[in-house]
Amino acid sequence: VVLLGVCEDKPAGCHDEDLSRGGATEQNNDREEDRCAHPIDNAGFFSFMTFHWLTPLALQARRKGQLLLEDIWSVAPRERCRDNSMRLRTMWEEEQRSKGTEASLCSVIWTFCRARLLLSILCLTVTQLAGFSGPAFVVKRLLDYTQQDALDLSYGLLLVFGLLTTELMRSWSLALTWALNYRTGCRLRGAILSLAFEKILRLRSVRDKSVGQLINMCSSDGQRMFDAAAVGSLLAGGPLLAVLGVAYNLYILGPTSLLGSSVFILFYPTMVSTCLHIGIRDEERRLLELTGYFQSITVGVAPIVVVIASVVTFSTHMVLGYDLTATQVLN
């Protein structure tokens, strides 16, 4: 429930006699907090990063063979729609006061998620550096070590430990990235949907649209906001990994490695253009058909791009008379 960002408004809001008194009392708030306490808010750093706080739920599912709704925790207090919508509304009102008609919702959403997204990008950077350092430096030295006549056991164990360390850093930092992004997406979607639903309920006329249609539309947009927050920060790792890959290939193979890099550069923009064309499919049927054919080709070719780039690079490298060792190929 927490990962999907389902919002349970009742435990977080004021109801019945609380509304008549002008809001929930401090005693009621304490009781709600105790009943809706969530283990993720009490999880330590490693528990949060490795999702260890989900272990009791997994053990309960294994023991019972199923999970019922009452077995799952309520929404964590920091993911509740009420608190996040109030925070987003405050930011939006401040944006309107400062910029007037030029107020930007995108700017407000960025401010709402900025700190967590920047931390997520930092974790992703660690993931990319660790994922690159292991194969680029440690594995290369391991291959050189296996070709030596006189083997140093302590040096070999040190290389193995270094490879294990880089893999742990890569996997744990990537898990932390997803953990941060999921919670950010939950908060953003809850805030956006709450404000949208409140706006719909205040409308006096919805013209030819029913309230149900508007709510369904907002739900789809809310899911897109969740996806943007959960996956958007991953785009920051692409340029860094591309630069590191091109630089390392130049160091290992020389200028011929640019041929392999050019294959990726020429191929992947076609996938991006395909996605952009799908967004305007209602304008022309012919464009939709061409986009479908083009997308089918790109999807079919995508799995073999690495093979094509490798064949082009290694073939050109050897045709030009350069040496090609097993270590260079595996790196």
URHU-V311816 format. One record per backbone hydrogen bond with DSSP energy under -0.5 kcal/mol. NH is the residue of the N-H (numbers start at 0). CO is the residue of the C=O. E is the energy in kcal/mol with one decimal. If there is no record, write none. Layout:
nh=NH co=CO e=E
nh=NH co=CO e=E
This chain:
nh=4 co=0 e=-0.8
nh=4 co=1 e=-0.7
nh=5 co=0 e=-1.7
nh=7 co=5 e=-0.5
nh=8 co=6 e=-0.7
nh=11 co=7 e=-0.6
nh=11 co=8 e=-0.6
nh=12 co=8 e=-1.0
nh=12 co=9 e=-0.9
nh=17 co=14 e=-2.4
nh=18 co=15 e=-0.7
nh=19 co=15 e=-1.3
nh=20 co=16 e=-1.1
nh=21 co=18 e=-1.5
nh=22 co=17 e=-3.0
nh=28 co=24 e=-2.3
nh=29 co=25 e=-2.2
nh=30 co=26 e=-2.1
nh=31 co=27 e=-2.4
nh=32 co=28 e=-2.5
nh=33 co=29 e=-2.1
nh=34 co=30 e=-2.2
nh=35 co=31 e=-2.4
nh=36 co=33 e=-0.9
nh=40 co=37 e=-1.3
nh=41 co=37 e=-0.5
nh=41 co=38 e=-0.7
nh=42 co=38 e=-0.5
nh=47 co=43 e=-2.6
nh=48 co=44 e=-2.4
nh=49 co=45 e=-2.4
nh=50 co=46 e=-0.6
nh=51 co=46 e=-1.6
nh=52 co=46 e=-0.9
nh=53 co=50 e=-1.4
nh=54 co=51 e=-2.1
nh=57 co=53 e=-2.2
nh=58 co=54 e=-2.8
nh=59 co=55 e=-2.1
nh=60 co=56 e=-2.2
nh=61 co=57 e=-2.1
nh=62 co=58 e=-2.4
nh=63 co=59 e=-2.6
nh=64 co=60 e=-2.1
nh=70 co=67 e=-1.3
nh=71 co=67 e=-0.6
nh=71 co=68 e=-1.1
nh=78 co=75 e=-2.1
nh=79 co=76 e=-1.1
nh=83 co=79 e=-1.7
nh=84 co=80 e=-2.9
nh=85 co=81 e=-2.2
nh=86 co=82 e=-1.9
nh=87 co=83 e=-2.5
nh=88 co=84 e=-2.7
nh=89 co=85 e=-2.2
nh=90 co=86 e=-2.0
nh=91 co=87 e=-2.3
nh=92 co=88 e=-2.5
nh=93 co=89 e=-2.1
nh=94 co=90 e=-2.1
nh=95 co=91 e=-2.2
nh=96 co=92 e=-2.2
nh=97 co=93 e=-2.0
nh=98 co=94 e=-2.4
nh=99 co=95 e=-1.9
nh=101 co=98 e=-1.8
nh=102 co=99 e=-1.4
nh=104 co=102 e=-0.5
nh=107 co=103 e=-1.5
nh=108 co=104 e=-2.7
nh=109 co=105 e=-2.3
nh=110 co=106 e=-2.2
nh=111 co=107 e=-2.4
nh=112 co=108 e=-1.7
nh=113 co=109 e=-1.4
nh=116 co=112 e=-2.6
nh=117 co=113 e=-2.7
nh=118 co=114 e=-1.9
nh=119 co=115 e=-2.1
nh=120 co=116 e=-2.6
nh=121 co=117 e=-2.0
nh=122 co=118 e=-2.2
nh=123 co=119 e=-2.4
nh=124 co=120 e=-2.2
nh=125 co=121 e=-1.9
nh=126 co=122 e=-2.1
nh=127 co=123 e=-2.6
nh=128 co=124 e=-2.5
nh=129 co=125 e=-2.6
nh=130 co=126 e=-2.7
nh=131 co=127 e=-1.7
nh=132 co=128 e=-2.6
nh=133 co=129 e=-1.9
nh=134 co=130 e=-0.8
nh=135 co=131 e=-2.1
nh=136 co=132 e=-2.3
nh=137 co=132 e=-1.4
nh=138 co=133 e=-2.7
nh=139 co=134 e=-0.6
nh=140 co=136 e=-1.8
nh=141 co=137 e=-2.1
nh=142 co=138 e=-2.4
nh=143 co=139 e=-2.1
nh=144 co=140 e=-2.1
nh=145 co=141 e=-1.9
nh=146 co=142 e=-0.8
nh=147 co=144 e=-1.2
nh=150 co=148 e=-0.7
nh=152 co=150 e=-0.7
nh=155 co=151 e=-2.2
nh=156 co=152 e=-2.6
nh=157 co=153 e=-1.9
nh=158 co=154 e=-1.9
nh=159 co=155 e=-2.2
nh=160 co=156 e=-2.6
nh=161 co=157 e=-2.2
nh=162 co=158 e=-2.3
nh=163 co=159 e=-2.4
nh=164 co=160 e=-2.3
nh=165 co=161 e=-2.3
nh=166 co=162 e=-2.0
nh=167 co=163 e=-2.3
nh=168 co=164 e=-2.5
nh=169 co=165 e=-2.3
nh=170 co=166 e=-2.6
nh=171 co=167 e=-2.6
nh=172 co=168 e=-2.1
nh=173 co=169 e=-1.8
nh=174 co=170 e=-2.2
nh=175 co=171 e=-2.3
nh=176 co=172 e=-1.9
nh=177 co=173 e=-2.2
nh=178 co=174 e=-2.4
nh=179 co=175 e=-2.3
nh=180 co=176 e=-2.4
nh=181 co=177 e=-2.8
nh=182 co=178 e=-1.6
nh=183 co=179 e=-2.3
nh=184 co=180 e=-2.8
nh=185 co=181 e=-2.3
nh=186 co=182 e=-2.3
nh=187 co=183 e=-2.5
nh=188 co=184 e=-2.7
nh=189 co=185 e=-2.3
nh=190 co=186 e=-2.2
nh=191 co=187 e=-2.7
nh=192 co=188 e=-2.7
nh=193 co=189 e=-2.0
nh=194 co=190 e=-2.1
nh=195 co=191 e=-2.4
nh=196 co=192 e=-2.9
nh=197 co=193 e=-2.2
nh=198 co=194 e=-2.0
nh=199 co=195 e=-2.3
nh=200 co=196 e=-2.4
nh=201 co=197 e=-1.2
nh=202 co=198 e=-0.7
nh=202 co=199 e=-1.0
nh=208 co=205 e=-2.1
nh=213 co=209 e=-2.0
nh=214 co=210 e=-2.4
nh=215 co=211 e=-2.3
nh=216 co=212 e=-2.3
nh=217 co=213 e=-2.4
nh=218 co=214 e=-2.3
nh=219 co=215 e=-1.9
nh=220 co=216 e=-2.2
nh=221 co=217 e=-2.7
nh=222 co=218 e=-2.0
nh=223 co=219 e=-1.8
nh=224 co=220 e=-2.1
nh=225 co=221 e=-2.0
nh=226 co=222 e=-2.5
nh=227 co=223 e=-2.5
nh=228 co=224 e=-2.2
nh=229 co=225 e=-2.4
nh=230 co=226 e=-2.5
nh=231 co=227 e=-2.0
nh=233 co=230 e=-1.3
nh=234 co=230 e=-0.5
nh=234 co=231 e=-1.4
nh=235 co=232 e=-1.3
nh=236 co=233 e=-1.2
nh=237 co=234 e=-0.8
nh=238 co=234 e=-0.6
nh=239 co=235 e=-0.7
nh=240 co=236 e=-2.2
nh=241 co=237 e=-2.5
nh=242 co=238 e=-2.4
nh=243 co=239 e=-2.4
nh=244 co=240 e=-2.5
nh=245 co=241 e=-2.5
nh=246 co=242 e=-2.4
nh=247 co=243 e=-2.4
nh=248 co=244 e=-2.4
nh=249 co=245 e=-2.1
nh=250 co=246 e=-1.8
nh=251 co=247 e=-2.2
nh=252 co=248 e=-3.0
nh=253 co=248 e=-1.0
nh=253 co=249 e=-0.7
nh=256 co=253 e=-1.7
nh=257 co=254 e=-1.8
nh=258 co=255 e=-1.4
nh=259 co=255 e=-0.6
nh=260 co=256 e=-1.7
nh=261 co=257 e=-2.1
nh=262 co=258 e=-1.3
nh=263 co=259 e=-1.3
nh=264 co=260 e=-2.2
nh=265 co=261 e=-2.5
nh=266 co=262 e=-1.8
nh=267 co=263 e=-2.2
nh=268 co=264 e=-0.7
nh=269 co=266 e=-1.2
nh=270 co=266 e=-0.8
nh=270 co=267 e=-0.5
nh=271 co=267 e=-1.6
nh=272 co=268 e=-2.7
nh=273 co=269 e=-1.8
nh=274 co=270 e=-1.8
nh=275 co=271 e=-2.0
nh=276 co=272 e=-2.2
nh=277 co=273 e=-1.7
nh=278 co=274 e=-0.9
nh=279 co=276 e=-1.3
nh=280 co=277 e=-1.5
nh=282 co=279 e=-1.6
nh=283 co=279 e=-0.6
nh=287 co=283 e=-1.4
nh=288 co=284 e=-2.2
nh=289 co=285 e=-2.6
nh=290 co=286 e=-2.4
nh=291 co=287 e=-2.3
nh=292 co=288 e=-2.3
nh=293 co=289 e=-2.6
nh=294 co=290 e=-2.7
nh=295 co=291 e=-2.1
nh=296 co=292 e=-2.0
nh=297 co=293 e=-2.3
nh=298 co=294 e=-2.7
nh=299 co=295 e=-2.0
nh=300 co=296 e=-2.1
nh=301 co=297 e=-2.1
nh=302 co=298 e=-0.6
nh=303 co=300 e=-1.6
nh=304 co=301 e=-1.4
nh=307 co=303 e=-2.6
nh=308 co=304 e=-2.7
nh=309 co=305 e=-2.3
nh=310 co=306 e=-2.7
nh=311 co=307 e=-2.5
nh=312 co=308 e=-2.3
nh=313 co=309 e=-2.8
nh=314 co=310 e=-2.3
nh=315 co=311 e=-2.0
nh=316 co=312 e=-2.3
nh=317 co=313 e=-2.2
nh=318 co=314 e=-2.4
nh=319 co=315 e=-1.9
nh=320 co=317 e=-1.4
nh=321 co=316 e=-1.8
nh=328 co=324 e=-2.0
nh=329 co=325 e=-2.4
nh=330 co=326 e=-1.3
